[in-house]
C-alpha cells in the first residue's frame, strides 16, 4: 500500500486526504454551526421546495399576510442553488430531513475539494511543485477546514470559483493571456461575487494591479482589465437574475443587502482594526501563520503574478478590517491565497537565509508540528454536533409522525426551532417565561381550527425549566411527557467558555386539544 501511495501524483494524495477528512466531518458533524448556515440557507431553500416560505422572503407571501412587500437583505443566488439541490434530492426519493442534511454536507465537502485542486495548481504555476504540495496540503488539512467545508457557509462556498478565476490567469505568463482565458477568469470572479458580494473586492484589487504599469508594461493596460471586468459583471448580473422574476426589477436584493449592512453594522460583533490579523495568524496555525504572513510580503520575490494576487487579497482584507461588523468567518476567502503567496514567499526567503540552511531539522520540526496539530484538530472537530438539542427535538417530532403544530416556551432566552428537521412548516406558537399559561391556552383554542392547535409543547431552557413546566401543567390538562433532550458536549463547552452561547435543554410534552379546549374558556 505504501508503494502505491508513493506512486500517486501529489495532488491525488492531497485529494484523498482531504476527501477522507471531509467525509468524516460530513458523517460526524450533523446539526448546524450558527444561525446563518442554516436559517439563511437550508431553512429557506427547504421551505420553498415544500411550497412554503418560512421567513416571508417572497413578496407574494408578504402581500398574502397583508404586509407591504420588502426585500430581505439576503443573496438569493446561493440559496437558490440549495433549493435546486434539495428539489433534486427529493425527486430522487430522499425525504427524511436528516438524510437530506447529510447529503448536503457530503456534496459541500466534495465541492470543497476544488479548493485543494486550484490552490495546488496556482502554487505550482507560481513557484513549483514543492510549494504546491505544501500550499495544497495546508488547505487540505487545516484543522477548521473539513468541519466548515461540509456546512453551508457562504464564505467557503465562494472560494472555488474565486480560485478558478485566479488559476486561469496564473497558468500562463501575462503576455500569453488569451481573450478566452480572461473571460473564463471573469466567469469565476462573477460567480464568486454572485455567491458572496464581497468577493468583488478581489476583482477590484486585481484590476488595479493589472492597470498599474510594471515590468514590460510601461503604460496603463486597459484591455485585459476591461475584459475581466466586463465578463465578471455580466456573469454576476446573471446570478442576480432571479430579482427580475421575484421583484420585477434587477438588483433588488443587492440594494437591500447593502442598505441593511450600512444601517445595521453596529448591531453585530465589533472589533478593532487589527482583529483579523490575529484571526488569520490563528487560522493558519501558529507559528506557521507568522511565516506565511511574512512570506506574503517578502519584497525580493520575483514572481510575475505576485502583484495582482497580493493586491486582491489585501483589498478584501483591508475592507473587512475597516468595516465595523467583524465575524471570524468573513475573512476565510483570503486563507487559500495566504497559503499560496505565503508559502512561495517563505520558501524564497529561506533559500537566502543562512540561519535556516544551517538548521534543516528546525524546518522539519515545524512541518511535523503543523501537520500533526492540524490533523488532530481536523479529526476532533469532525465530531462536533452543534445545536444538538434543537435539532434532535425537531427530529423527534418528525419521527413520531403525528405532528400537527407545536408551541415552544422560551424559558431562558430565545431560540429559533429548526423546522427543517421536523419536516413541516407549521405556524408554530412562541411563549416566553412571563406568559400566562391559562391565557395562552384560551387564545390558542379560540384560533383553532383556522390555525392548528399544537399537539406538542416544547420547553427550551436550563435553570428554570422545572418552574415553567409546572406552571403549564397546572393550566394545560393531560400534558404527557415525551422526551428530555440534553444539549450536546460542544454546546455545553461553548456555553462554559462564553455564557452568551446558550446550551438549552428541550423538554417535550404531548398535548390533547380536547382536554385543553373542552373546558369553559
C-alpha positions in Angstrom: 0.0 0.0 0.0 2.8 2.4 0.9 4.4 1.8 -2.5 1.1 2.5 -4.3 0.7 5.6 -2.2 4.2 6.9 -3.1 3.5 6.4 -6.8 0.4 8.6 -6.8 0.6 12.1 -8.0 1.0 14.6 -5.2 -2.4 16.3 -6.0 -4.1 12.9 -5.9 -2.7 12.2 -2.5 -3.8 15.5 -1.2 -7.3 15.0 -2.6 -7.5 11.6 -0.9 -6.5 13.0 2.5 -8.8 16.0 2.0 -11.7 13.8 0.9 -11.3 11.4 3.9 -11.3 14.3 6.4 -14.4 15.9 4.7 -16.2 12.6 4.6 -15.6 12.1 8.3 -16.9 15.6 9.0 -20.0 15.1 6.8 -20.8 11.9 8.8 -19.7 13.0 12.3 -20.9 16.6 12.4 -24.7 16.9 12.0 -26.7 19.9 13.1 -25.6 23.5 12.2 -22.9 25.7 13.4 -24.6 29.1 13.5 -27.7 30.9 12.5 -26.6 31.9 9.0 -25.5 28.4 7.7 -28.9 27.0 8.5 -31.7 29.6 8.7 -30.4 31.8 5.9 -29.7 28.8 3.6 -31.2 25.4 4.4 -34.3 26.5 6.1 -35.2 29.0 3.4 -34.4 26.7 0.5 -36.1 23.6 2.1 -39.3 25.6 2.8 -39.5 26.6 -0.9 -39.2 23.0 -2.0 -42.4 22.3 0.1 -44.3 25.3 -1.3 -43.8 27.3 1.9 -41.8 30.4 2.7 -40.9 30.2 6.4 -39.3 33.6 6.6 -41.6 35.5 4.2 -38.7 36.4 1.8 -41.0 36.3 -1.2 -43.2 39.3 -1.9 -46.4 37.5 -2.8 -46.4 35.7 0.6 -45.9 39.1 2.3 -48.9 40.5 0.4 -51.0 37.5 1.4 -50.2 38.3 5.0 -51.3 41.9 4.5 -47.8 43.3 4.5 -46.1 45.8 2.3 -43.5 43.8 0.3 -40.0 44.5 1.5 -36.9 42.6 0.2 -35.0 40.7 2.8 -31.3 41.7 2.9 -30.2 38.3 1.6 -28.5 37.0 -1.5 -30.8 34.6 -3.3 -28.2 33.0 -5.6 -26.6 30.6 -3.2 -29.9 29.9 -1.5 -31.3 29.2 -5.0 -28.6 26.6 -5.6 -29.6 24.8 -2.4 -33.3 25.0 -3.5 -32.4 23.2 -6.8 -30.3 20.6 -4.9 -32.9 19.8 -2.4 -35.6 19.6 -5.1 -33.4 17.1 -7.0 -32.7 15.1 -3.9 -36.4 14.9 -3.0 -37.2 13.9 -6.6 -34.7 11.1 -6.2 -36.7 9.8 -3.2 -34.7 11.2 -0.3 -37.2 12.7 2.1 -36.1 12.3 5.7 -34.6 15.7 6.9 -31.6 14.1 8.5 -30.8 12.2 5.3 -31.2 15.4 3.2 -28.9 17.3 5.6 -26.3 14.5 5.3 -26.5 14.7 1.5 -26.0 18.5 1.6 -22.9 18.1 3.9 -21.5 15.4 1.7 -22.0 17.5 -1.5 -20.5 20.5 0.1 -17.5 18.5 1.3 -16.9 17.1 -2.2 -17.3 20.6 -3.7 -14.7 22.0 -1.3 -12.1 19.6 -2.8 -11.8 22.2 -5.6 -10.1 24.5 -3.1 -7.3 21.9 -2.9 -7.2 21.5 -6.6 -6.9 25.1 -7.5 -4.7 26.1 -4.6 -2.2 23.4 -5.7 -2.3 24.4 -9.3 -1.9 28.1 -8.6 1.0 27.4 -6.3 2.6 25.1 -8.9 2.3 27.7 -11.6 3.7 30.4 -9.3 6.5 28.6 -7.6 6.8 24.9 -8.5 5.5 21.6 -7.3 7.2 21.6 -3.9 5.5 24.8 -2.9 2.2 23.4 -4.4 2.5 20.3 -2.2 2.8 22.5 0.9 0.1 25.0 0.0 -2.3 22.4 -1.2 -1.6 20.4 1.9 -2.4 23.3 4.2 -5.9 23.8 2.7 -6.5 20.1 2.8 -5.7 19.6 6.5 -6.1 23.0 8.2 -7.9 21.9 11.4 -11.0 24.0 10.8 -11.4 23.4 7.1 -13.1 20.0 6.9 -15.8 21.0 9.5 -16.6 24.3 7.9 -16.4 22.8 4.4 -19.3 20.5 5.0 -21.6 23.1 6.4 -23.5 25.7 4.4 -21.1 28.6 4.9 -21.2 31.0 2.0 -17.8 32.3 3.0 -16.3 28.9 2.0 -18.7 28.2 -0.9 -17.4 31.3 -2.8 -13.8 30.2 -2.7 -13.6 27.6 -5.5 -14.8 29.9 -8.3 -12.6 32.6 -6.9 -9.6 30.3 -7.1 -10.6 29.1 -10.5 -10.5 32.7 -11.7 -7.0 33.2 -10.3 -5.9 29.9 -11.8 -7.0 30.9 -15.3 -4.7 33.9 -15.2 -1.8 32.4 -13.3 -1.3 29.3 -15.5 0.4 31.3 -18.3 2.5 34.5 -18.5 0.5 37.6 -18.8 1.9 38.2 -22.3 0.3 35.0 -23.4 -3.2 35.6 -22.0 -6.0 35.0 -24.5 -9.4 36.6 -24.5 -10.9 33.2 -23.7 -8.7 32.8 -20.7 -9.6 36.3 -19.3 -13.3 35.7 -20.0 -13.1 32.4 -18.0 -11.4 34.2 -15.2 -14.2 36.8 -15.3 -16.8 34.0 -15.1 -15.1 32.6 -12.0 -14.9 36.0 -10.4 -18.5 36.8 -11.3 -19.8 33.5 -9.8 -17.8 34.1 -6.6 -19.2 37.6 -6.3 -22.7 36.3 -7.0 -22.3 33.8 -4.2 -20.8 36.4 -1.8 -20.9 40.0 -2.8 -17.7 40.9 -1.0 -15.6 38.8 -3.4 -15.9 41.6 -5.8 -13.2 43.3 -3.7 -10.7 40.7 -5.0 -11.6 41.8 -8.5 -11.1 45.5 -7.6 -7.6 44.7 -6.3 -6.8 42.5 -9.3 -8.0 45.2 -11.7 -6.0 48.0 -10.1 -2.8 45.9 -10.1 -3.3 44.9 -13.8 -3.8 48.5 -14.7 -0.6 49.6 -12.9 2.4 49.9 -15.2 5.1 47.4 -14.2 7.8 45.2 -15.8 7.4 45.1 -19.6 4.1 47.0 -19.3 5.3 50.6 -19.2 1.9 52.1 -19.8 -1.5 51.7 -18.2 -3.0 48.5 -19.6 -6.8 48.8 -20.3 -7.7 45.9 -22.5 -7.1 42.9 -20.2 -8.6 44.5 -17.0 -11.6 45.7 -19.1 -12.3 42.2 -20.4 -12.0 40.8 -16.9 -14.3 43.5 -15.5 -17.0 43.2 -18.2 -17.1 39.4 -18.2 -17.3 39.2 -14.4 -20.0 41.9 -14.3 -22.1 40.0 -16.9 -21.9 36.7 -15.0 -22.6 38.5 -11.7 -25.7 40.1 -13.2 -26.9 36.6 -14.4 -26.5 35.3 -10.8 -28.9 38.0 -9.7 -31.5 37.5 -12.5 -33.9 36.0 -10.0 -34.7 39.5 -8.8 -36.3 40.3 -12.1 -38.8 37.4 -11.7 -39.3 37.8 -8.0 -39.4 41.6 -7.7 -39.9 42.8 -11.3 -36.6 44.7 -11.4 -32.9 43.9 -11.2 -30.5 44.1 -8.2 -33.3 44.5 -5.6 -31.6 42.1 -3.1 -28.2 43.7 -3.7 -29.6 47.1 -2.8 -31.4 45.7 0.3 -28.2 43.9 1.3 -26.0 47.0 1.2 -28.8 49.1 2.7 -29.2 46.8 5.7 -25.5 46.5 6.3 -25.0 50.2 6.1 -27.5 50.9 8.8 -27.2 47.8 11.0 -23.5 47.1 11.0 -23.2 48.2 14.6 -25.8 45.6 15.7 -23.3 42.8 15.1 -19.9 41.8 16.7 -17.5 44.7 16.7 -13.7 44.5 16.9 -10.5 46.6 16.5 -9.0 47.2 13.1 -6.3 44.6 13.8 -8.7 41.8 14.8 -8.4 39.9 11.5 -4.6 39.9 11.7 -4.8 37.7 14.8 -7.7 35.7 13.2 -5.6 34.9 10.2 -2.5 34.0 12.2 -4.5 31.7 14.3 -6.3 30.0 11.4 -3.0 29.4 9.6 -1.6 27.6 12.7 0.9 29.2 15.0 3.8 29.7 14.4 3.4 28.8 10.7 0.9 31.6 10.4 3.6 34.1 11.1 5.8 32.5 8.5 3.1 32.7 5.9 2.2 36.3 6.6 5.9 37.2 6.4 6.2 35.3 3.1 3.4 37.3 1.6 5.4 40.5 1.9 8.9 39.4 1.0 10.0 42.2 -1.3 12.7 40.3 -3.2 10.2 37.7 -4.6 10.2 37.8 -8.4 7.0 36.1 -9.4 5.2 37.7 -12.4 1.7 37.3 -10.9 2.6 38.2 -7.4 1.4 41.8 -7.5 -2.2 41.3 -8.6 -2.7 38.2 -6.4 -1.5 40.2 -3.4 -3.4 43.3 -4.2 -6.7 41.4 -4.5 -6.1 39.7 -1.2 -5.2 43.0 0.5 -8.3 44.7 -0.9 -10.5 42.1 0.7 -8.6 42.1 3.9 -8.3 45.8 4.4 -12.1 46.3 3.7 -13.1 43.8 6.3 -10.5 45.2 8.8 -12.0 48.6 8.4 -15.7 47.5 8.4 -17.2 47.5 11.9 -19.1 44.2 11.7 -16.3 41.6 12.4 -17.1 37.9 12.4 -14.3 35.5 12.1 -15.7 33.5 9.1 -15.9 36.7 7.0 -12.1 36.5 6.4 -12.0 32.9 5.3 -11.7 33.6 1.5 -8.2 35.0 2.0 -6.8 31.8 3.5 -6.0 29.9 0.3 -4.3 33.0 -1.1 -2.3 33.2 2.1 -1.3 29.6 1.7 -0.1 30.2 -1.9 1.6 33.6 -1.5 2.9 32.9 2.0 4.4 29.5 1.1 6.0 30.8 -2.0 7.5 33.9 -0.3 8.6 32.0 2.7 10.4 29.3 0.6 12.1 32.0 -1.5 13.3 33.8 1.7 14.5 30.5 3.3 16.7 29.9 0.2 18.6 33.1 1.0 18.6 32.6 4.8 21.9 31.2 6.2 20.1 30.5 9.5 17.6 28.2 8.0 20.2 26.5 5.8 22.2 25.6 8.9 19.1 24.2 10.7 17.2 21.8 8.4 15.8 20.0 11.5 14.0 23.1 12.6 12.0 23.3 9.4 11.2 19.6 9.5 10.0 20.1 13.1 7.9 23.0 12.1 6.3 21.0 9.3 5.7 18.0 11.6 4.1 20.2 14.2 1.8 21.8 11.6 0.7 18.5 10.0 0.2 16.7 13.3 -1.6 19.5 15.1 -4.0 20.2 12.2 -4.8 16.5 11.7 -5.7 16.1 15.3 -7.9 19.3 15.2 -9.5 18.2 11.9 -10.4 14.8 13.2 -11.5 16.1 16.6 -13.7 18.8 15.1 -15.2 16.4 12.7 -17.3 15.1 15.6 -18.8 18.4 16.6 -22.5 18.2 16.8 -23.6 21.8 17.3 -27.2 22.8 18.3 -27.8 19.2 19.1 -30.8 19.6 21.4 -32.6 21.9 18.9 -32.1 19.5 16.0 -32.9 16.3 18.0 -36.1 17.9 19.4 -37.4 18.7 15.9 -36.3 15.3 14.5 -38.1 13.6 17.4 -41.3 15.3 16.2 -40.7 14.1 12.7 -40.1 10.6 13.8 -43.3 10.4 15.8 -45.2 11.2 12.6 -48.3 12.9 14.1 -47.2 16.5 14.3 -49.9 19.0 13.5 -48.4 22.0 15.2 -46.3 22.8 18.2 -45.7 25.6 20.7 -42.4 26.5 22.3 -41.8 28.1 25.7 -38.7 30.2 25.8 -37.7 29.7 29.5 -34.1 31.0 29.5 -33.6 33.2 26.4 -34.9 33.0 22.8 -34.4 30.1 20.3 -35.4 29.5 16.8 -36.5 25.9 16.3 -35.0 24.4 13.0 -38.3 23.3 11.5 -36.5 21.7 8.6 -35.8 18.8 10.8 -39.4 18.5 11.8 -40.3 18.0 8.1 -43.2 20.5 8.3 -43.6 24.3 8.1 -46.3 24.6 10.6 -47.1 28.1 12.0 -45.9 27.3 15.5 -46.5 29.4 18.6 -43.9 31.0 20.9 -44.4 31.8 24.6 -41.8 33.3 27.0 -41.2 32.8 30.7 -43.6 35.6 31.6 -46.5 34.1 29.6 -49.8 33.3 31.3 -50.3 29.6 30.6 -54.1 29.8 31.0 -54.4 32.9 28.9 -52.2 31.4 26.1 -54.2 28.2 26.1 -57.5 30.1 25.8 -56.1 32.2 22.9 -55.0 29.1 21.0 -58.3 27.4 21.5 -60.1 30.4 20.0 -57.8 30.4 17.0 -58.5 26.7 16.2 -59.2 25.2 13.7 -58.2 28.1 11.4 -54.7 27.7 12.9 -53.9 24.2 14.2 -53.9 23.8 17.9 -50.4 22.5 19.0 -50.3 18.8 19.8 -46.7 19.2 21.3 -45.4 21.7 23.8 -41.6 22.2 23.9 -39.8 23.9 26.8 -36.4 25.5 25.9 -34.0 26.5 28.7 -32.0 25.3 31.6 -32.0 26.7 35.1 -35.8 27.5 35.3 -37.2 24.7 33.2 -38.9 22.9 36.1 -40.8 26.1 37.2 -42.1 26.7 33.7 -43.2 23.0 33.2 -45.1 23.1 36.5 -46.8 26.4 35.6 -48.1 25.0 32.3 -49.0 21.6 33.8 -51.3 23.4 36.2 -53.3 25.1 33.3 -52.9 22.6 30.4 -54.6 19.4 31.3 -53.3 15.9 30.4 -49.8 17.0 29.3 -47.8 13.8 28.7 -44.0 13.7 29.0 -42.4 12.6 25.7 -38.6 13.3 26.0 -35.9 15.3 27.6 -33.3 16.3 25.1 -30.0 17.3 26.6 -27.6 19.8 24.9 -24.5 18.3 23.2 -21.0 18.4 24.7 -19.9 21.0 22.2 -22.8 23.3 23.0 -22.0 22.9 26.7 -18.3 23.7 26.1 -19.2 26.9 24.2 -21.6 28.0 27.0 -18.9 27.4 29.5 -16.3 29.4 27.6 -18.8 32.2 27.0 -22.2 32.4 28.6 -23.6 34.3 25.6 -23.7 30.9 23.9 -26.7 29.0 25.2 -26.8 25.3 25.8 -30.6 24.6 26.0 -32.2 21.5 27.3 -35.5 20.8 25.5 -38.3 19.1 27.4 -41.2 17.8 25.2 -44.8 17.1 26.2 -47.7 15.9 24.0 -50.9 17.9 24.2 -54.5 16.8 24.0 -56.6 19.5 22.3 -59.9 18.2 23.6 -58.7 18.2 27.1 -57.3 21.8 26.8 -60.1 23.3 24.9 -63.0 21.4 26.3 -63.1 23.5 29.4 -65.0 26.7 29.8 -63.0 29.5 28.3 
